[in-house]
Each structure stands twice: as C-alpha cells, then as structure tokens.
C-alpha cells in the first residue's frame, strides 16, 4: 500500500481509509477498468448497427482500452482461474446486468443479423457465441500474451505499441473477410 500511495502521490492513510487493503484497492481498480470496457462492448454488440460496423467498433474499443490498461486481460484471466465461481458475479459487476440478460439480448441480436447476412449470401453461417469469442480473443490475446509476444518478436515497449497499432488497423478487415463465403 505504501508503494501504491507513493506512486499515486497520495497519503497512505487516505488510501487505507478508503480501501482498507491492497486487495480491495486492486478490486476497485479492476472494477473500474473492466466495467468501462465490457459495458461498451456489450452495448455495441447488442445494438442494431451493421455487423461490419460492430466489428470495427469492438476492435477500436478493445484495443484502445487495453492499450491504456494492458494488464487487464491477465488480471481477469487470473481472477477467473482462481475463483471460477465468481464469473456470474464478475459479469454482473462489469456490465451492470445479469449474464442471462446479456446473453439473451446480445446473442439474439447477433443471430438475427448473422442470419440476414447469410441469406443475402454475404457471410458464412457462424454461431453468435463463436462470432463473439473469435472477435474478442483476437483483440485480447496480444495483451494477455504480451510478455511472450514481446520476447518472441524482439519487441520493446515502443515496438509492442507499434504492433498493437498495426493490429488495430488490420484486425477488423481481416475478421470481416474471414466471415465471407
């Protein structure tokens, strides 16, 4: 807590007063960073925007947010690996809605849009769950595997930032092309 207070340039007693422990502080930081990301993604996915627009918007939201909070995916994965029973609570906390409400709203909208695109011959059929997982994981993986990718590709912080900036530009068109028949 002392190190955190010093880096945040706040009084340690004040930090203890508001958060009581390092775990509570970490949870508050996590909740704030993750809720911004997840709410935005859910809103886009549940919207009536065209699928290509949704793809582009989710890529922008995910990558821009994770550039500001690059450790968030690792933290979420670690949290869920150690406490899998907290997943429904975590989803509710991050989105402000119950998992079943999100599931129904988002998946029904995606299913309808995918069916329309398939009938029009513009897209291969894909389950909405697969659509979401594929898109989200393509955005999140570089951040979750950041140290490994940096070592593998010989990147420093600036190099990783350039890599992610390039990914932000190429990912939406790549994903869209992969869905075409």
C-alpha positions in Angstrom: 0.0 0.0 0.0 2.9 2.3 0.8 4.4 1.8 -2.7 1.0 2.4 -4.3 0.4 5.6 -2.3 3.8 6.9 -3.3 3.3 6.2 -7.0 -0.2 7.7 -6.9 1.1 10.7 -4.9 -1.5 10.3 -2.2 -1.3 9.9 1.5 -1.1 6.3 2.6 -3.6 6.8 5.5 -6.1 8.1 3.0 -5.6 5.1 0.8 -6.1 2.8 3.8 -9.2 4.8 4.9 -11.0 4.3 1.5 -9.8 0.8 0.6 -8.7 -0.9 3.8 -6.5 -3.3 2.0 -4.4 -3.8 -1.1 -6.9 -6.5 -2.3 -9.8 -4.0 -2.0 -7.9 -1.4 -3.9 -7.0 -3.8 -6.6 -10.6 -4.9 -6.9 -11.7 -1.2 -7.2 -9.1 -0.5 -9.9 -10.1 -3.7 -11.7 -13.8 -3.0 -11.5 -13.4 0.5 -12.9 -11.1 -0.5 -15.8 -13.0 -3.6 -16.7 -16.5 -2.2 -16.4 -15.8 0.6 -18.9 -14.5 -2.0 -21.4 -17.3 -4.6 -21.0 -20.2 -2.2 -20.9 -19.0 -0.6 -24.1 -18.6 -3.9 -25.9 -21.9 -5.2 -24.8 -23.7 -2.0 -25.9 -22.1 -2.3 -29.4 -22.9 -6.0 -29.7 -26.5 -5.6 -28.7 -27.0 -2.5 -30.9 -28.7 -2.5 -34.3 -25.5 -1.4 -36.1 -24.4 -3.4 -39.1 -22.2 -6.3 -38.3 -19.2 -4.8 -40.1 -19.6 -1.6 -38.1 -19.9 -3.7 -34.9 -16.7 -5.5 -35.7 -14.8 -2.2 -36.4 -16.2 -0.6 -33.3 -15.4 -3.5 -31.0 -11.8 -3.7 -32.3 -11.4 0.0 -31.6 -12.9 -0.2 -28.1 -11.0 -3.3 -27.1 -7.6 -2.3 -28.4 -7.8 1.4 -27.3 -8.9 0.4 -23.9 -6.3 -2.3 -23.5 -3.6 0.0 -24.6 -4.4 2.1 -21.5 -4.8 -1.0 -19.3 -2.6 -3.7 -20.8 -2.6 -5.9 -17.7 -6.4 -6.1 -17.5 -6.7 -9.4 -19.6 -4.1 -11.1 -17.4 -5.8 -9.9 -14.3 -9.3 -11.1 -15.4 -8.0 -14.5 -16.5 -6.1 -14.9 -13.3 -9.1 -13.9 -11.2 -11.3 -16.3 -13.0 -8.8 -19.1 -12.9 -8.5 -18.8 -9.1 -12.2 -18.1 -8.5 -14.3 -19.6 -11.4 -17.4 -19.4 -9.2 -17.2 -15.6 -9.3 -17.8 -15.5 -13.1 -21.5 -14.6 -13.0 -20.9 -12.1 -10.2 -18.0 -10.6 -12.2 -20.1 -10.3 -15.4 -22.9 -8.6 -13.5 -20.4 -6.3 -11.8 -18.7 -5.3 -15.0 -21.8 -4.9 -17.2 -24.5 -3.9 -14.7 -26.7 -6.7 -16.0 -27.2 -10.4 -15.2 -25.4 -12.8 -17.5 -28.7 -14.3 -18.8 -30.0 -10.8 -19.7 -26.8 -10.0 -21.7 -26.8 -13.5 -23.3 -30.4 -13.1 -24.5 -30.0 -9.5 -25.7 -26.7 -9.9 -27.4 -26.9 -13.4 -28.9 -30.5 -12.8 -30.2 -29.4 -9.6 -32.0 -26.3 -11.3 -33.4 -28.2 -14.4 -34.5 -30.7 -12.3 -36.4 -28.0 -10.2 -38.1 -25.9 -13.2 -39.0 -29.0 -15.0 -40.5 -29.7 -11.9 -42.6 -26.2 -11.7 -43.9 -26.1 -15.5 -44.6 -29.5 -15.3 -46.5 -28.1 -12.4 -48.6 -25.0 -14.5 -49.4 -22.6 -12.0 -47.8 -21.4 -14.2 -44.9 -20.8 -17.8 -43.8 -23.0 -19.1 -41.0 -21.4 -18.9 -37.6 -22.9 -19.3 -34.1 -23.2 -15.9 -32.4 -21.2 -17.3 -29.5 -18.3 -18.2 -31.9 -18.6 -14.8 -33.5 -18.1 -13.0 -30.2 -15.4 -15.3 -28.8 -13.4 -15.1 -32.1 -13.6 -11.3 -32.2 -12.9 -10.7 -28.6 -10.0 -13.2 -28.4 -8.3 -11.7 -31.5 -8.4 -8.3 -29.7 -7.4 -9.6 -26.2 -4.8 -12.2 -26.9 -1.9 -9.9 -27.7 -2.4 -8.2 -24.3 -2.8 -11.4 -22.4 0.3 -12.9 -24.0 2.2 -9.6 -24.1 5.5 -10.7 -22.4 5.6 -13.8 -24.6 4.9 -11.9 -27.8 7.5 -9.2 -26.9 10.1 -11.9 -26.3 9.2 -13.9 -29.4 9.2 -10.9 -31.8 12.0 -9.0 -30.0 9.8 -6.0 -29.1 10.4 -3.4 -26.5 7.5 -1.2 -25.2 7.5 1.0 -28.2 7.7 -2.0 -30.6 4.7 -3.6 -28.9 2.8 -0.3 -29.1 3.5 -0.2 -32.9 2.5 -3.9 -33.2 -0.8 -3.2 -31.5 -1.4 0.0 -33.5 -0.9 -2.1 -36.7 -3.3 -4.7 -35.3 -5.9 -2.0 -34.6 -5.8 -1.1 -38.3 -5.8 -4.6 -39.8 -7.9 -6.7 -37.5 -11.5 -5.6 -38.5 -10.9 -6.1 -42.2 -9.2 -9.4 -41.5 -12.1 -10.6 -39.4 -14.7 -9.4 -41.9 -13.0 -11.2 -44.8 -12.8 -14.4 -42.8 -16.6 -14.4 -42.5 -17.3 -14.0 -46.2 -18.4 -17.1 -48.2 
